[in-house]
Amino acid sequence: MTPRPDDEARTELRDLVAKASKHRDDEHERVETEFWQEIDALQGSYHGAQQDIAVALDVKRNQVLRQTKRYRTADQEPGAVD
């Protein structure tokens, strides 16, 4: 059986868990941003692409519009394909 931790070990563990949690949250935001920016570029592929994207993602077309606007950078032109 492992020994009971002291207060210092508990504090260190909490700090490490908080650091890992923050890293997870930061990475989630980064990945979410990249995803919606890519979708934003794809929706300009052809007329009706936004609706096709919504169907593929199983969301409403309006959600695609809101999310792409939310994650769009200032220099990114709406619906521009690279």
N, C-alpha and C positions, 0 to 999 in steps of 0.2 A: 504494500500500500504506500502511495506517495505521501510525503509529509504535508501537513497543513501549511498553507502559505502565510507569510507575514504581511503586514500592511504595505511594505515596500513592494513586494512581489505583486500584490493586488493592484496597487497604483500603476506599476509598470505595465501590467497586463491591460488595464483599462486604457492607458495611453496608446498602446500598440493596437488595440481594437479600434479606438477612435481614429487613429491614423489610417488603418486599413479601410474603415468605413468611409472616410473622407476621400481616399483614393478611388474607391468604387464609385462614389457619387460624382467625382470629377470626371472619371472615364465615361460614365453613363452619359453625362451632359455632352462630352466631346463626341461620342459616337452618335448620339441623337442629332446633334448639330450637323455632322457630316452626312448622315442619312437624309435629312430634310433638305439640305443644300443640293444633294445629288438628285433628289426627287424634283426639286425646283428646276434644275437644268433639264431633266427629262420631260417635264410637262410641256415644254415648248417643241417637242419632237415633231408633232403633227397636230392638226386640228382634232380635238377630241381626246388628246392624250391624257389630260387631267382626269377625265371621266374613266378612262381605261385604267389609270393608276389607282383611282379610288376603288374600282372593282377588284383589281389585283390585291389591294391591301385590305379589302373588306371594310372600308370606311366610306363615309359620305364625301362627296366631292368638295363640299364646303370645308371639311376638316383638312383636306389636302391643301386647300387655299390658305386656311388659317395657319397651319403648321409651316408651310413654306414661307409665308410672310414673317412669321415669328423668328425663324432661323436664318432669314436672308441677310447677307452682309450688305453694307452700304454700297459697295462697288459691284454687287451682283445684279445683273439685269434680269428681271422676271422672265422665266421661261427660256433663257438663252442656253443653247446647247454648245458645249465645248468642242 
